[in-house]
Amino acid sequence: MSDSPKNPGLDGRARDKDGQIDHKHPTTKIKHLREHYGKHFAPDWDGERTLGELLKESKFESLSQ
């Protein structure tokens, strides 16, 4: 049986059992985000740093910005 969602959201994110869309967490490492967004994602950043650090230092609130 597959773990992939039956009805993913428009942007491919799945909903949790409570109906909430799973968002990227601030502890997600840059190297893992590059697997999804491509090698060009945050090119000057060490892959071991986190999304939270990137957003804080860049003064963005989310990846969509």
N, CA, C and O of each residue as an XYZ file, in Angstrom:
260
protein
N       0.836     -1.177      0.000
C       0.000      0.000      0.000
C       0.884      1.244      0.000
O       1.890      1.272      0.710
N       0.549      2.250     -0.755
C       1.336      3.462     -0.903
C       1.054      4.446      0.226
O      -0.066      4.528      0.731
N       2.105      5.203      0.620
C       1.942      6.236      1.640
C       1.577      7.582      1.023
O       1.323      8.542      1.751
N       1.545      7.670     -0.312
C       1.245      8.938     -0.957
C      -0.216      9.303     -0.737
O      -1.081      8.429     -0.666
N      -0.484     10.605     -0.631
C      -1.848     11.040     -0.357
C      -2.773     10.754     -1.540
O      -2.352     10.811     -2.696
N      -4.024     10.449     -1.242
C      -5.003     10.208     -2.297
C      -5.399     11.506     -2.986
O      -5.615     11.526     -4.198
N      -5.494     12.581     -2.225
C      -5.901     13.876     -2.761
C      -4.932     14.961     -2.311
O      -5.242     15.718     -1.390
N      -3.762     15.051     -2.944
C      -2.821     16.087     -2.525
C      -3.358     17.476     -2.854
O      -4.216     17.627     -3.723
N      -2.853     18.478     -2.160
C      -3.255     19.850     -2.419
C      -2.724     20.324     -3.763
O      -1.988     19.603     -4.435
N      -3.095     21.523     -4.146
C      -2.679     22.064     -5.438
C      -1.168     22.148     -5.580
O      -0.639     21.978     -6.678
N      -0.475     22.405     -4.493
C       0.968     22.521     -4.553
C       1.664     21.222     -4.186
O       2.873     21.217     -3.953
N       0.920     20.110     -4.130
C       1.508     18.806     -3.877
C       1.666     18.438     -2.420
O       2.095     17.328     -2.103
N       1.320     19.363     -1.515
C       1.440     19.043     -0.094
C       0.249     18.212      0.340
O      -0.860     18.385     -0.164
N       0.483     17.324      1.262
C      -0.585     16.451      1.759
C      -1.220     17.057      3.000
O      -0.612     17.882      3.683
N      -2.430     16.646      3.281
C      -3.108     17.094      4.490
C      -2.906     16.067      5.596
O      -2.929     14.861      5.352
N      -2.708     16.563      6.818
C      -2.629     15.693      7.978
C      -4.004     15.105      8.238
O      -4.980     15.492      7.595
N      -4.087     14.174      9.175
C      -5.371     13.560      9.516
C      -6.385     14.581     10.011
O      -7.592     14.389      9.863
N      -5.887     15.678     10.605
C      -6.814     16.699     11.102
C      -7.183     17.718     10.024
O      -7.890     18.684     10.311
N      -6.716     17.518      8.784
C      -7.084     18.384      7.673
C      -6.110     19.508      7.404
O      -6.274     20.241      6.429
N      -5.096     19.665      8.245
C      -4.114     20.723      8.054
C      -3.101     20.332      6.990
O      -2.698     19.172      6.912
N      -2.686     21.297      6.166
C      -1.655     21.044      5.167
C      -0.311     21.018      5.867
O      -0.032     21.867      6.714
N       0.526     20.044      5.518
C       1.858     19.920      6.103
C       2.760     20.988      5.500
O       2.951     21.030      4.285
N       3.306     21.836      6.334
C       4.203     22.904      5.890
C       5.647     22.515      6.185
O       5.904     21.614      6.983
N       6.577     23.191      5.543
C       7.987     22.970      5.833
C       8.263     23.501      7.233
O       7.800     24.583      7.594
N       9.001     22.757      8.002
C       9.295     23.115      9.379
C      10.590     23.921      9.446
O      11.466     23.743      8.600
N      10.727     24.805     10.436
C      11.937     25.624     10.536
C      13.193     24.801     10.791
O      14.301     25.301     10.599
N      13.044     23.554     11.219
C      14.212     22.710     11.475
C      14.641     21.912     10.236
O      15.604     21.147     10.295
N      13.930     22.088      9.120
C      14.285     21.399      7.877
C      15.623     21.923      7.380
O      15.825     23.134      7.289
N      16.524     21.027      7.064
C      17.851     21.432      6.602
C      17.809     21.861      5.139
O      17.032     21.336      4.342
N      18.660     22.825      4.805
C      18.749     23.360      3.447
C      19.013     22.245      2.444
O      18.467     22.269      1.340
N      19.843     21.263      2.808
C      20.169     20.184      1.865
C      18.927     19.391      1.481
O      18.835     18.904      0.354
N      17.974     19.251      2.390
C      16.740     18.534      2.078
C      15.814     19.386      1.211
O      15.099     18.859      0.359
N      15.827     20.681      1.425
C      15.027     21.573      0.585
C      15.569     21.582     -0.843
O      14.797     21.710     -1.792
N      16.862     21.451     -1.004
C      17.460     21.393     -2.344
C      17.005     20.159     -3.111
O      16.916     20.190     -4.339
N      16.716     19.072     -2.399
C      16.212     17.870     -3.059
C      14.858     18.148     -3.706
O      14.534     17.577     -4.747
N      14.083     19.012     -3.098
C      12.749     19.337     -3.608
C      12.783     20.513     -4.588
O      12.158     20.449     -5.646
N      13.509     21.591     -4.245
C      13.492     22.819     -5.028
C      14.630     22.919     -6.040
O      14.606     23.803     -6.897
N      15.609     22.049     -5.964
C      16.724     22.063     -6.905
C      18.008     22.567     -6.272
O      17.990     23.207     -5.220
N      19.115     22.273     -6.921
C      20.433     22.636     -6.397
C      20.627     24.139     -6.281
O      21.479     24.594     -5.519
N      19.857     24.908     -7.017
C      19.987     26.367     -6.991
C      19.393     26.999     -5.734
O      19.587     28.191     -5.499
N      18.671     26.219     -4.921
C      18.021     26.770     -3.731
C      19.074     27.192     -2.711
O      19.888     26.373     -2.283
N      19.063     28.454     -2.324
C      19.991     29.021     -1.331
C      21.431     28.587     -1.621
O      22.055     27.928     -0.790
N      21.956     28.949     -2.782
C      23.272     28.450     -3.198
C      24.435     28.843     -2.288
O      25.430     28.121     -2.225
N      24.333     29.942     -1.598
C      25.428     30.402     -0.733
C      25.327     29.856      0.685
O      26.125     30.220      1.549
N      24.366     29.000      0.925
C      24.122     28.475      2.273
C      24.657     27.064      2.413
O      24.557     26.254      1.491
N      25.227     26.777      3.577
C      25.665     25.430      3.920
C      24.424     24.546      4.056
O      23.446     24.954      4.682
N      24.451     23.359      3.487
C      23.320     22.447      3.510
C      22.899     21.997      4.893
O      21.780     21.516      5.068
N      23.770     22.142      5.879
C      23.445     21.737      7.247
C      22.689     22.814      8.017
O      22.168     22.549      9.101
N      22.624     24.019      7.470
C      21.852     25.076      8.139
C      20.375     24.814      7.923
O      20.014     23.979      7.094
N      19.516     25.506      8.647
C      18.091     25.198      8.625
C      17.259     26.278      7.924
O      17.701     27.409      7.723
N      16.047     25.879      7.566
C      15.097     26.816      6.972
C      14.833     27.979      7.919
O      14.745     29.126      7.482
N      14.708     27.698      9.197
C      14.479     28.757     10.176
C      15.579     29.809     10.163
O      15.305     31.007     10.244
N      16.826     29.355     10.061
C      17.953     30.291     10.005
C      17.893     31.122      8.724
O      18.122     32.331      8.748
N      17.587     30.469      7.620
C      17.502     31.160      6.331
C      16.422     32.235      6.365
O      16.655     33.370      5.950
N      15.249     31.876      6.856
C      14.156     32.845      6.902
C      14.469     34.001      7.844
O      14.175     35.156      7.534
N      15.060     33.695      8.985
C      15.383     34.746      9.963
C      16.415     35.724      9.395
O      16.249     36.939      9.498
N      17.466     35.191      8.804
C      18.531     36.057      8.288
C      18.129     36.799      7.024
O      18.643     37.886      6.759
N      17.218     36.232      6.236
C      16.784     36.893      5.016
C      15.568     37.801      5.261
O      15.152     38.551      4.378
N      15.010     37.718      6.474
C      13.843     38.501      6.890
C      12.574     38.135      6.104
O      11.651     38.944      6.003
N      12.531     36.919      5.548
C      11.322     36.399      4.914
C      10.532     35.612      5.943
O      11.088     35.127      6.928
N       9.235     35.489      5.709
C       8.381     34.734      6.631
C       8.094     33.329      6.135
O       7.732     32.455      6.923
N       8.255     33.096      4.813
C       7.963     31.776      4.263
C       8.756     31.541      2.983
O       9.360     32.464      2.437
N       8.747     30.312      2.518
C       9.431     29.959      1.274
C       8.792     30.615      0.065
O       9.467     30.850     -0.937
N       7.503     30.917      0.138
C       6.813     31.499     -1.006
C       7.285     32.918     -1.307
O       7.062     33.417     -2.410
N       7.924     33.567     -0.360
C       8.427     34.911     -0.591
C       9.743     34.825     -1.332
O      10.350     35.852     -1.633
